[in-house]
Every structure is written in C-alpha cells, then in structure tokens.
Amino acid sequence: MRKKVIIISTIILLLIMLYFVIQMFDPFHTLPIVELTDNLTAEQNEKVTNISYIEDVRHGKVISKEENIDTTTLGKKKIKIEIENNYGKKREYIFYIDVKEVEE
C-alpha cells in the first residue's frame, strides 16, 4: 500500500514538473512572441496607440482594438494588449512606455 502511494505521488509530481517545463520553454511554439519597436518612448501630448509600438507577433496576432494612450502626463505608462496564438488561446501582454517632455 505504501509503495503504491509513493509511486502515484512520484508520477503526479513528475507530471506537474513536466507541465511547468513545457510552459517555460514552449517547445511546441504555442506562445506568441511579441516584438516591440526599439524606441518605447513618446513625447508629451503625442498621439500614440496601444499597438503602435508592436512590430510583429510571431506565432500569433494582436486581437486588441487600437486605443489611444494618454500622453498628457509624464512618466511610465503601462500598456496592456490581448494577443492570440495560432491555436486560438488568448493571453494578455503587458509592456511599458515612457512619456517624456517635448524637447525643443
């Protein structure tokens, strides 16, 4: 009886570890890879959108609607977009831009 419990516990532990390894290393390319532009800054009062900083999404696509980003205040802005992989799984992607003062 005790041997069965040890074997079942070991199998469950291995399955949990396998799940996390697959999630971390993504060997089946199920996670989209978002490529952002090199410049993640905006000038104060500049018109930019949530998807204007995205160059490409490998293994997926952006499904968020294009929305303006408030650039009236200076500092870091948290940008959230929703992406979908090639298998239809949706995921939130977060990145930050820096709103700077207009240089003259």
C-alpha atoms as one frame of an Amber mdcrd trajectory, in Angstrom:
protein
   0.000   0.000   0.000   2.737   2.438   0.931   4.649   1.614  -2.253   1.582
   2.498  -4.372   1.240   5.879  -2.668   4.909   6.670  -3.309   4.630   5.665
  -6.984   1.426   7.671  -7.528   2.882  10.704  -5.725   6.047  10.494  -7.836
   4.033  10.294 -11.070   1.892  13.282 -10.071   4.989  15.286  -9.147   6.653
  14.440 -12.477   3.533  15.452 -14.404   3.391  18.800 -12.578   7.087  19.403
 -13.287   6.595  18.482 -16.949   3.712  20.939 -17.221   5.842  23.801 -15.870
   8.806  22.915 -18.095   6.547  22.957 -21.162   5.073  26.309 -20.083   8.522
  27.802 -19.508  10.357  26.598 -22.606   7.399  26.347 -25.014   8.800  23.553
 -27.219   5.650  23.449 -29.341   5.659  27.212 -30.092   2.238  27.792 -28.614
   3.234  31.090 -27.006   3.202  34.119 -29.281   6.422  36.120 -29.408   5.760
  39.856 -29.393   8.429  42.050 -30.974   8.300  45.676 -29.862   9.884  48.681
 -31.528  13.309  49.793 -30.302  12.016  53.140 -29.046   9.437  52.751 -26.265
   9.080  56.460 -25.584   6.540  59.107 -26.522   6.630  62.860 -26.257   4.115
  64.634 -24.067   0.780  65.150 -25.883   1.924  62.967 -28.806  -0.778  60.813
 -30.380   0.178  57.137 -29.974  -1.867  53.969 -29.694  -1.567  50.748 -27.738
  -0.479  48.811 -30.827   1.768  51.425 -32.454   4.792  50.005 -30.591   4.299
  46.438 -31.860   6.408  45.463 -34.856   5.446  41.811 -35.149   3.792  38.923
 -33.337   5.301  35.563 -34.233   3.065  32.510 -33.726   0.013  34.720 -33.167
  -1.730  38.042 -33.677  -2.946  41.098 -31.790  -6.681  40.989 -31.094  -6.958
  44.167 -29.004  -8.675  47.128 -30.564  -6.498  50.117 -31.291  -6.859  52.651
 -28.471  -5.147  55.973 -27.815  -2.666  56.212 -24.950  -2.942  59.174 -22.576
   0.316  61.083 -23.018  -0.727  64.256 -21.209   1.197  63.268 -18.074   4.890
  62.398 -17.890   6.310  59.098 -16.700   5.915  55.394 -17.329   2.655  54.118
 -18.787   1.538  50.505 -18.512   0.163  49.222 -21.809  -1.968  46.076 -21.962
  -2.901  44.322 -25.167  -4.531  40.989 -25.831  -2.872  38.548 -28.193  -3.959
  35.198 -29.560  -1.676  32.326 -30.531  -2.080  30.252 -33.685  -4.246  27.784
 -31.754  -6.793  30.342 -30.551  -5.529  30.699 -26.975  -5.809  34.301 -25.750
  -3.310  35.946 -23.410  -2.695  39.403 -22.008   0.627  41.041 -22.880   1.958
  43.980 -20.850   4.720  46.430 -21.697   5.672  49.940 -20.596   6.379  53.159
 -22.458   7.989  56.305 -21.109   6.281  59.642 -21.764   8.889  62.414 -21.858
   8.784  66.175 -22.054   8.884  67.690 -25.543  12.456  68.639 -26.438  12.863
  71.924 -28.269
